[in-house]
Amino acid sequence: MLEVSIFVSYVILSIALGLTFVRLVIGPSLPDRVVALEMIATLTVGFIAVYTLSSGVTAFLDVAMVLALTAFLAAVGFARLITKGGGVHHD
């Protein structure tokens, strides 16, 4: 039963990653792309967590935590960039 749940989790995460990548590519504005990047980081943490369950190697959880913290810091940096008006050229 656990194997089926892991397989279903991989399928759902893969579909979500594909849809998020589409939003990243066609996102009409910078905030849309930033949110897509954050979602990709979150889905990657999910992939690592599911892989940890399937492999039994708990060291991958450390990698997931580092990725989550790095993604959070990137989100804060992008939010500051957007609020300061960076990346937008006014003519």
A tleap script that builds the chain and sets N, CA, C and O, in Angstrom:
source leaprc.protein.ff14SB
mol = sequence {
  NMET LEU GLU VAL SER ILE PHE VAL SER TYR
  VAL ILE LEU SER ILE ALA LEU GLY LEU THR
  PHE VAL ARG LEU VAL ILE GLY PRO SER LEU
  PRO ASP ARG VAL VAL ALA LEU GLU MET ILE
  ALA THR LEU THR VAL GLY PHE ILE ALA VAL
  TYR THR LEU SER SER GLY VAL THR ALA PHE
  LEU ASP VAL ALA MET VAL LEU ALA LEU THR
  ALA PHE LEU ALA ALA VAL GLY PHE ALA ARG
  LEU ILE THR LYS GLY GLY GLY VAL HIE HIE
  CASP
}
set mol.1.N position { 0.820 -1.200 0.000 }
set mol.1.CA position { 0.000 0.000 0.000 }
set mol.1.C position { 0.862 1.261 0.000 }
set mol.1.O position { 0.512 2.264 -0.622 }
set mol.2.N position { 1.994 1.198 0.707 }
set mol.2.CA position { 2.884 2.355 0.740 }
set mol.2.C position { 3.469 2.631 -0.643 }
set mol.2.O position { 3.639 3.788 -1.028 }
set mol.3.N position { 3.777 1.571 -1.389 }
set mol.3.CA position { 4.342 1.751 -2.725 }
set mol.3.C position { 3.359 2.451 -3.652 }
set mol.3.O position { 3.751 3.287 -4.466 }
set mol.4.N position { 2.077 2.108 -3.527 }
set mol.4.CA position { 1.051 2.752 -4.352 }
set mol.4.C position { 0.929 4.226 -3.986 }
set mol.4.O position { 0.810 5.079 -4.865 }
set mol.5.N position { 0.958 4.521 -2.705 }
set mol.5.CA position { 0.876 5.915 -2.259 }
set mol.5.C position { 2.075 6.723 -2.743 }
set mol.5.O position { 1.929 7.876 -3.147 }
set mol.6.N position { 3.241 6.127 -2.701 }
set mol.6.CA position { 4.442 6.815 -3.175 }
set mol.6.C position { 4.351 7.064 -4.675 }
set mol.6.O position { 4.700 8.145 -5.149 }
set mol.7.N position { 3.885 6.075 -5.419 }
set mol.7.CA position { 3.739 6.242 -6.868 }
set mol.7.C position { 2.732 7.345 -7.184 }
set mol.7.O position { 2.987 8.186 -8.046 }
set mol.8.N position { 1.599 7.349 -6.501 }
set mol.8.CA position { 0.585 8.391 -6.722 }
set mol.8.C position { 1.148 9.762 -6.356 }
set mol.8.O position { 0.877 10.749 -7.040 }
set mol.9.N position { 1.923 9.826 -5.290 }
set mol.9.CA position { 2.545 11.098 -4.900 }
set mol.9.C position { 3.493 11.603 -5.974 }
set mol.9.O position { 3.499 12.792 -6.293 }
set mol.10.N position { 4.302 10.697 -6.536 }
set mol.10.CA position { 5.206 11.087 -7.617 }
set mol.10.C position { 4.433 11.602 -8.829 }
set mol.10.O position { 4.838 12.586 -9.449 }
set mol.11.N position { 3.340 10.957 -9.166 }
set mol.11.CA position { 2.540 11.375 -10.323 }
set mol.11.C position { 1.944 12.757 -10.085 }
set mol.11.O position { 2.017 13.625 -10.955 }
set mol.12.N position { 1.360 12.962 -8.920 }
set mol.12.CA position { 0.743 14.257 -8.618 }
set mol.12.C position { 1.792 15.357 -8.577 }
set mol.12.O position { 1.567 16.444 -9.109 }
set mol.13.N position { 2.931 15.092 -7.954 }
set mol.13.CA position { 3.999 16.091 -7.898 }
set mol.13.C position { 4.541 16.392 -9.295 }
set mol.13.O position { 4.878 17.538 -9.591 }
set mol.14.N position { 4.629 15.385 -10.148 }
set mol.14.CA position { 5.120 15.605 -11.514 }
set mol.14.C position { 4.154 16.461 -12.318 }
set mol.14.O position { 4.578 17.356 -13.050 }
set mol.15.N position { 2.871 16.199 -12.190 }
set mol.15.CA position { 1.876 17.023 -12.894 }
set mol.15.C position { 1.928 18.457 -12.395 }
set mol.15.O position { 1.891 19.396 -13.190 }
set mol.16.N position { 2.012 18.627 -11.088 }
set mol.16.CA position { 2.090 19.975 -10.525 }
set mol.16.C position { 3.356 20.689 -10.985 }
set mol.16.O position { 3.326 21.887 -11.265 }
set mol.17.N position { 4.466 19.962 -11.063 }
set mol.17.CA position { 5.719 20.569 -11.511 }
set mol.17.C position { 5.623 20.998 -12.968 }
set mol.17.O position { 6.109 22.069 -13.332 }
set mol.18.N position { 5.004 20.178 -13.800 }
set mol.18.CA position { 4.827 20.539 -15.207 }
set mol.18.C position { 3.958 21.777 -15.380 }
set mol.18.O position { 4.292 22.667 -16.162 }
set mol.19.N position { 2.847 21.839 -14.656 }
set mol.19.CA position { 1.967 23.004 -14.750 }
set mol.19.C position { 2.643 24.271 -14.215 }
set mol.19.O position { 2.455 25.363 -14.750 }
set mol.20.N position { 3.423 24.103 -13.160 }
set mol.20.CA position { 4.138 25.253 -12.603 }
set mol.20.C position { 5.217 25.737 -13.556 }
set mol.20.O position { 5.452 26.940 -13.669 }
set mol.21.N position { 5.871 24.814 -14.239 }
set mol.21.CA position { 6.883 25.221 -15.218 }
set mol.21.C position { 6.247 25.999 -16.367 }
set mol.21.O position { 6.833 26.955 -16.875 }
set mol.22.N position { 5.051 25.590 -16.773 }
set mol.22.CA position { 4.331 26.337 -17.809 }
set mol.22.C position { 4.053 27.760 -17.326 }
set mol.22.O position { 4.222 28.710 -18.089 }
set mol.23.N position { 3.630 27.921 -16.076 }
set mol.23.CA position { 3.377 29.258 -15.528 }
set mol.23.C position { 4.669 30.064 -15.467 }
set mol.23.O position { 4.661 31.274 -15.692 }
set mol.24.N position { 5.770 29.398 -15.164 }
set mol.24.CA position { 7.057 30.093 -15.121 }
set mol.24.C position { 7.430 30.626 -16.494 }
set mol.24.O position { 7.948 31.737 -16.607 }
set mol.25.N position { 7.176 29.854 -17.529 }
set mol.25.CA position { 7.566 30.255 -18.878 }
set mol.25.C position { 6.634 31.337 -19.427 }
set mol.25.O position { 7.103 32.318 -20.004 }
set mol.26.N position { 5.317 31.169 -19.253 }
set mol.26.CA position { 4.380 32.111 -19.873 }
set mol.26.C position { 3.864 33.172 -18.914 }
set mol.26.O position { 3.041 34.004 -19.296 }
set mol.27.N position { 4.339 33.152 -17.671 }
set mol.27.CA position { 3.844 34.116 -16.688 }
set mol.27.C position { 3.922 35.530 -17.206 }
set mol.27.O position { 4.993 35.986 -17.607 }
set mol.28.N position { 2.796 36.238 -17.205 }
set mol.28.CA position { 2.807 37.558 -17.823 }
set mol.28.C position { 3.602 38.605 -17.040 }
set mol.28.O position { 4.022 39.609 -17.616 }
set mol.29.N position { 3.811 38.397 -15.771 }
set mol.29.CA position { 4.517 39.421 -14.997 }
set mol.29.C position { 5.591 38.781 -14.120 }
set mol.29.O position { 5.626 37.563 -13.941 }
set mol.30.N position { 6.452 39.618 -13.587 }
set mol.30.CA position { 7.531 39.149 -12.724 }
set mol.30.C position { 7.006 38.491 -11.447 }
set mol.30.O position { 7.530 37.447 -11.059 }
set mol.31.N position { 5.995 39.052 -10.775 }
set mol.31.CA position { 5.494 38.354 -9.579 }
set mol.31.C position { 4.945 36.954 -9.872 }
set mol.31.O position { 5.085 36.050 -9.048 }
set mol.32.N position { 4.319 36.770 -11.045 }
set mol.32.CA position { 3.844 35.432 -11.416 }
set mol.32.C position { 5.011 34.460 -11.536 }
set mol.32.O position { 4.917 33.313 -11.099 }
set mol.33.N position { 6.079 34.904 -12.112 }
set mol.33.CA position { 7.250 34.042 -12.277 }
set mol.33.C position { 7.924 33.751 -10.942 }
set mol.33.O position { 8.424 32.647 -10.722 }
set mol.34.N position { 7.940 34.735 -10.054 }
set mol.34.CA position { 8.530 34.526 -8.733 }
set mol.34.C position { 7.723 33.495 -7.953 }
set mol.34.O position { 8.295 32.616 -7.308 }
set mol.35.N position { 6.406 33.597 -8.009 }
set mol.35.CA position { 5.560 32.623 -7.325 }
set mol.35.C position { 5.769 31.231 -7.931 }
set mol.35.O position { 5.786 30.237 -7.204 }
set mol.36.N position { 5.927 31.154 -9.242 }
set mol.36.CA position { 6.179 29.867 -9.891 }
set mol.36.C position { 7.515 29.280 -9.430 }
set mol.36.O position { 7.607 28.075 -9.194 }
set mol.37.N position { 8.534 30.102 -9.301 }
set mol.37.CA position { 9.826 29.613 -8.808 }
set mol.37.C position { 9.719 29.089 -7.383 }
set mol.37.O position { 10.312 28.066 -7.043 }
set mol.38.N position { 8.964 29.794 -6.559 }
set mol.38.CA position { 8.771 29.329 -5.186 }
set mol.38.C position { 8.007 28.012 -5.155 }
set mol.38.O position { 8.303 27.131 -4.348 }
set mol.39.N position { 7.034 27.887 -6.027 }
set mol.39.CA position { 6.267 26.644 -6.104 }
set mol.39.C position { 7.148 25.482 -6.568 }
set mol.39.O position { 7.020 24.364 -6.070 }
set mol.40.N position { 8.037 25.752 -7.519 }
set mol.40.CA position { 8.961 24.709 -7.979 }
set mol.40.C position { 9.875 24.265 -6.837 }
set mol.40.O position { 10.149 23.074 -6.688 }
set mol.41.N position { 10.340 25.205 -6.044 }
set mol.41.CA position { 11.181 24.849 -4.898 }
set mol.41.C position { 10.394 24.015 -3.888 }
set mol.41.O position { 10.921 23.052 -3.331 }
set mol.42.N position { 9.142 24.382 -3.653 }
set mol.42.CA position { 8.311 23.631 -2.718 }
set mol.42.C position { 8.029 22.222 -3.233 }
set mol.42.O position { 8.058 21.257 -2.470 }
set mol.43.N position { 7.756 22.113 -4.526 }
set mol.43.CA position { 7.521 20.787 -5.114 }
set mol.43.C position { 8.781 19.938 -5.077 }
set mol.43.O position { 8.702 18.722 -4.905 }
set mol.44.N position { 9.936 20.559 -5.235 }
set mol.44.CA position { 11.192 19.815 -5.149 }
set mol.44.C position { 11.407 19.281 -3.739 }
set mol.44.O position { 11.881 18.158 -3.562 }
set mol.45.N position { 11.062 20.075 -2.745 }
set mol.45.CA position { 11.130 19.600 -1.363 }
set mol.45.C position { 10.170 18.422 -1.181 }
set mol.45.O position { 10.491 17.462 -0.480 }
set mol.46.N position { 9.004 18.494 -1.804 }
set mol.46.CA position { 8.068 17.377 -1.749 }
set mol.46.C position { 8.626 16.123 -2.391 }
set mol.46.O position { 8.473 15.024 -1.857 }
set mol.47.N position { 9.282 16.286 -3.556 }
set mol.47.CA position { 9.917 15.138 -4.208 }
set mol.47.C position { 10.969 14.510 -3.297 }
set mol.47.O position { 11.049 13.287 -3.181 }
set mol.48.N position { 11.765 15.342 -2.659 }
set mol.48.CA position { 12.811 14.828 -1.772 }
set mol.48.C position { 12.184 14.094 -0.589 }
set mol.48.O position { 12.686 13.051 -0.170 }
set mol.49.N position { 11.098 14.629 -0.054 }
set mol.49.CA position { 10.438 13.981 1.082 }
set mol.49.C position { 9.866 12.619 0.684 }
set mol.49.O position { 9.996 11.646 1.428 }
set mol.50.N position { 9.236 12.552 -0.481 }
set mol.50.CA position { 8.683 11.268 -0.938 }
set mol.50.C position { 9.815 10.282 -1.223 }
set mol.50.O position { 9.704 9.097 -0.908 }
set mol.51.N position { 10.892 10.766 -1.811 }
set mol.51.CA position { 12.027 9.877 -2.072 }
set mol.51.C position { 12.633 9.372 -0.762 }
set mol.51.O position { 13.078 8.227 -0.684 }
set mol.52.N position { 12.651 10.216 0.256 }
set mol.52.CA position { 13.146 9.793 1.557 }
set mol.52.C position { 12.283 8.661 2.112 }
set mol.52.O position { 12.797 7.703 2.690 }
set mol.53.N position { 10.972 8.782 1.931 }
set mol.53.CA position { 10.089 7.704 2.381 }
set mol.53.C position { 10.340 6.409 1.623 }
set mol.53.O position { 10.336 5.325 2.207 }
set mol.54.N position { 10.559 6.532 0.317 }
set mol.54.CA position { 10.725 5.317 -0.477 }
set mol.54.C position { 12.090 4.666 -0.290 }
set mol.54.O position { 12.206 3.443 -0.360 }
set mol.55.N position { 13.124 5.472 -0.053 }
set mol.55.CA position { 14.466 4.906 0.077 }
set mol.55.C position { 14.844 4.574 1.511 }
set mol.55.O position { 15.649 3.673 1.751 }
set mol.56.N position { 14.272 5.292 2.458 }
set mol.56.CA position { 14.616 5.060 3.858 }
set mol.56.C position { 15.866 5.771 4.313 }
set mol.56.O position { 16.278 5.612 5.462 }
set mol.57.N position { 16.476 6.544 3.452 }
set mol.57.CA position { 17.684 7.302 3.796 }
set mol.57.C position { 17.259 8.663 4.330 }
set mol.57.O position { 16.802 9.520 3.573 }
set mol.58.N position { 17.412 8.855 5.626 }
set mol.58.CA position { 16.919 10.088 6.244 }
set mol.58.C position { 17.844 11.278 6.012 }
set mol.58.O position { 17.473 12.404 6.344 }
set mol.59.N position { 19.012 11.070 5.465 }
set mol.59.CA position { 19.939 12.179 5.214 }
set mol.59.C position { 19.377 13.145 4.172 }
set mol.59.O position { 19.759 14.315 4.134 }
set mol.60.N position { 18.472 12.653 3.330 }
set mol.60.CA position { 17.886 13.526 2.321 }
set mol.60.C position { 16.979 14.589 2.939 }
set mol.60.O position { 16.728 15.621 2.316 }
set mol.61.N position { 16.492 14.353 4.137 }
set mol.61.CA position { 15.675 15.370 4.799 }
set mol.61.C position { 16.486 16.620 5.102 }
set mol.61.O position { 15.951 17.729 5.087 }
set mol.62.N position { 17.772 16.448 5.376 }
set mol.62.CA position { 18.641 17.611 5.580 }
set mol.62.C position { 18.736 18.440 4.303 }
set mol.62.O position { 18.719 19.670 4.348 }
set mol.63.N position { 18.834 17.764 3.184 }
set mol.63.CA position { 18.878 18.456 1.891 }
set mol.63.C position { 17.582 19.202 1.664 }
set mol.63.O position { 17.595 20.336 1.186 }
set mol.64.N position { 16.460 18.583 1.999 }
set mol.64.CA position { 15.161 19.230 1.824 }
set mol.64.C position { 15.042 20.467 2.705 }
set mol.64.O position { 14.501 21.485 2.273 }
set mol.65.N position { 15.538 20.389 3.923 }
set mol.65.CA position { 15.468 21.551 4.823 }
set mol.65.C position { 16.335 22.695 4.314 }
set mol.65.O position { 15.926 23.854 4.372 }
set mol.66.N position { 17.523 22.381 3.816 }
set mol.66.CA position { 18.403 23.424 3.276 }
set mol.66.C position { 17.761 24.069 2.049 }
set mol.66.O position { 17.807 25.289 1.891 }
set mol.67.N position { 17.166 23.254 1.183 }
set mol.67.CA position { 16.488 23.799 0.009 }
set mol.67.C position { 15.315 24.678 0.408 }
set mol.67.O position { 15.112 25.736 -0.187 }
set mol.68.N position { 14.541 24.265 1.397 }
set mol.68.CA position { 13.401 25.068 1.845 }
set mol.68.C position { 13.859 26.403 2.424 }
set mol.68.O position { 13.246 27.437 2.159 }
set mol.69.N position { 14.923 26.387 3.206 }
set mol.69.CA position { 15.438 27.644 3.772 }
set mol.69.C position { 16.004 28.555 2.695 }
set mol.69.O position { 15.802 29.768 2.738 }
set mol.70.N position { 16.704 27.985 1.741 }
set mol.70.CA position { 17.236 28.776 0.637 }
set mol.70.C position { 16.114 29.380 -0.196 }
set mol.70.O position { 16.197 30.536 -0.612 }
set mol.71.N position { 15.070 28.602 -0.437 }
set mol.71.CA position { 13.926 29.104 -1.198 }
set mol.71.C position { 13.234 30.232 -0.441 }
set mol.71.O position { 12.783 31.202 -1.051 }
set mol.72.N position { 13.146 30.114 0.870 }
set mol.72.CA position { 12.542 31.183 1.659 }
set mol.72.C position { 13.351 32.471 1.552 }
set mol.72.O position { 12.788 33.552 1.375 }
set mol.73.N position { 14.667 32.352 1.659 }
set mol.73.CA position { 15.511 33.545 1.536 }
set mol.73.C position { 15.418 34.150 0.139 }
set mol.73.O position { 15.451 35.371 -0.010 }
set mol.74.N position { 15.304 33.314 -0.875 }
set mol.74.CA position { 15.130 33.823 -2.235 }
set mol.74.C position { 13.791 34.542 -2.370 }
set mol.74.O position { 13.703 35.563 -3.053 }
set mol.75.N position { 12.756 34.022 -1.728 }
set mol.75.CA position { 11.442 34.664 -1.773 }
set mol.75.C position { 11.490 36.037 -1.128 }
set mol.75.O position { 10.896 36.988 -1.634 }
set mol.76.N position { 12.189 36.138 -0.024 }
set mol.76.CA position { 12.327 37.439 0.638 }
set mol.76.C position { 13.094 38.406 -0.259 }
set mol.76.O position { 12.727 39.575 -0.371 }
set mol.77.N position { 14.147 37.926 -0.890 }
set mol.77.CA position { 14.922 38.783 -1.791 }
set mol.77.C position { 14.113 39.240 -2.988 }
set mol.77.O position { 14.170 40.411 -3.364 }
set mol.78.N position { 13.354 38.324 -3.597 }
set mol.78.CA position { 12.516 38.704 -4.728 }
set mol.78.C position { 11.423 39.673 -4.304 }
set mol.78.O position { 11.096 40.594 -5.052 }
set mol.79.N position { 10.852 39.482 -3.116 }
set mol.79.CA position { 9.810 40.391 -2.634 }
set mol.79.C position { 10.366 41.797 -2.442 }
set mol.79.O position { 9.708 42.785 -2.771 }
set mol.80.N position { 11.573 41.878 -1.911 }
set mol.80.CA position { 12.191 43.210 -1.758 }
set mol.80.C position { 12.473 43.836 -3.107 }
set mol.80.O position { 12.292 45.041 -3.282 }
set mol.81.N position { 12.916 43.030 -4.070 }
set mol.81.CA position { 13.184 43.537 -5.409 }
set mol.81.C position { 11.912 44.072 -6.050 }
set mol.81.O position { 11.923 45.139 -6.665 }
set mol.82.N position { 10.828 43.343 -5.910 }
set mol.82.CA position { 9.567 43.764 -6.528 }
set mol.82.C position { 9.025 45.017 -5.849 }
set mol.82.O position { 8.530 45.915 -6.530 }
set mol.83.N position { 9.107 45.096 -4.519 }
set mol.83.CA position { 8.578 46.276 -3.821 }
set mol.83.C position { 9.414 47.518 -4.099 }
set mol.83.O position { 8.886 48.630 -4.087 }
set mol.84.N position { 10.691 47.350 -4.345 }
set mol.84.CA position { 11.546 48.501 -4.662 }
set mol.84.C position { 11.416 48.928 -6.107 }
set mol.84.O position { 11.973 49.951 -6.505 }
set mol.85.N position { 10.685 48.153 -6.900 }
set mol.85.CA position { 10.507 48.513 -8.300 }
set mol.85.C position { 11.620 48.009 -9.197 }
set mol.85.O position { 11.741 48.451 -10.339 }
set mol.86.N position { 12.433 47.093 -8.700 }
set mol.86.CA position { 13.511 46.547 -9.512 }
set mol.86.C position { 12.986 45.627 -10.587 }
set mol.86.O position { 11.969 44.959 -10.396 }
set mol.87.N position { 13.659 45.587 -11.699 }
set mol.87.CA position { 13.265 44.726 -12.784 }
set mol.87.C position { 12.217 45.325 -13.699 }
set mol.87.O position { 11.899 44.736 -14.731 }
set mol.88.N position { 11.671 46.479 -13.349 }
set mol.88.CA position { 10.663 47.146 -14.169 }
set mol.88.C position { 11.268 48.415 -14.719 }
set mol.88.O position { 11.740 49.262 -13.961 }
set mol.89.N position { 11.257 48.552 -16.028 }
set mol.89.CA position { 11.827 49.736 -16.662 }
set mol.89.C position { 10.720 50.710 -16.996 }
set mol.89.O position { 9.816 50.384 -17.765 }
set mol.90.N position { 10.780 51.910 -16.425 }
set mol.90.CA position { 9.803 52.938 -16.709 }
set mol.90.C position { 10.358 53.873 -17.759 }
set mol.90.O position { 11.469 54.385 -17.621 }
set mol.91.N position { 9.586 54.097 -18.809 }
set mol.91.CA position { 10.038 55.011 -19.871 }
set mol.91.C position { 9.435 56.380 -19.710 }
set mol.91.O position { 9.707 57.272 -20.514 }
savepdb mol mol.pdb
quit
